[in-house]
């Protein structure tokens, strides 16, 4: 229609133009107008999702992208890339896939879905999603005379392994039970529940992020006899609203049993040990007190002897030759060597073994 109308106008102008110069101008304007129309008719836009696309680690995802208005894209260039235009995630050009400069991490993991390319749909499938795939992607489409580009965000979530519940050891009068799981992103929520659905308080919880960016968790709880023997461990990824759960039942034989006679025996042993300890302490205290009493008695006797001295005299005949006895025989002192020899030259009693003797006398 537009071409027919233009041709009519051109015929009218040619019929009324007499100069060659004016005719040339009309032809130039016509060609330029036709070129603009062809360019406008070939223009398109690339359309992607308005919201981020969510993928799960280990699974596959399809990133949507299509042309508007709908047109055949089989002979166009379709390039999916992230930050660098030349290093692409996937490239379709000249009617086939190109892998020369494909990012190493995406090799043998991508595929351009070509089933609906005649209608302008050029979605990209990514296999075996990893944590590092999260981020921004660009969908670039180029035709003969124009090109278009759109971008979208890919969010990655990790749905970890099923919880592994293990019975560890005895603690605080019960059994310590541990729930472990790995491969979660972002950090998951861990809950213990009774068979009735009641939430149970946990004893401790540890979470750590591994080299692949995924989290592993370990959560423990103390189970008492006849209280919460039937319980389950629930781990939930709130980002994608998915949960994995494992249950366990701990039977009576696993709980520590205490017999009454054992309690009585232990109590008796404790009391007996207490009595023995007390007896040993009293015995040691008694021995110490006896020693102190004997010491005090000896001191008292000594003090009595100092207060009431005995009346002693020295016997000259039996006194040691080194001593000079006074006239009252109550005092004596030693002699020098010279005097000792002189003393020995005088007549004396028959030799006897020297010793100190005393005679007790009555009151003077």
Secondary structure as UniProt FT lines:
FT   HELIX           2..16
FT   HELIX           20..42
FT   STRAND          45..47
FT   STRAND          53..56
FT   TURN            57..58
FT   STRAND          61..63
FT   STRAND          66..68
FT   TURN            74..75
FT   STRAND          77..81
FT   STRAND          88..93
FT   TURN            94..95
FT   STRAND          96..98
FT   TURN            100..101
FT   HELIX           104..106
FT   TURN            107..109
FT   STRAND          110..112
FT   TURN            115..116
FT   HELIX           117..119
FT   STRAND          124..126
FT   HELIX           131..133
FT   STRAND          135..142
FT   STRAND          147..158
FT   STRAND          164..171
FT   TURN            172..173
FT   STRAND          174..185
FT   STRAND          189..194
FT   TURN            195..196
FT   STRAND          199..200
FT   STRAND          204..209
FT   TURN            211..212
FT   STRAND          215..223
FT   TURN            225..227
FT   STRAND          230..237
FT   TURN            238..241
FT   STRAND          242..249
FT   HELIX           252..254
FT   HELIX           260..307
FT   STRAND          312..314
FT   TURN            316..318
FT   TURN            321..322
FT   STRAND          323..325
FT   TURN            327..328
FT   STRAND          332..334
FT   HELIX           337..345
FT   STRAND          358..360
//
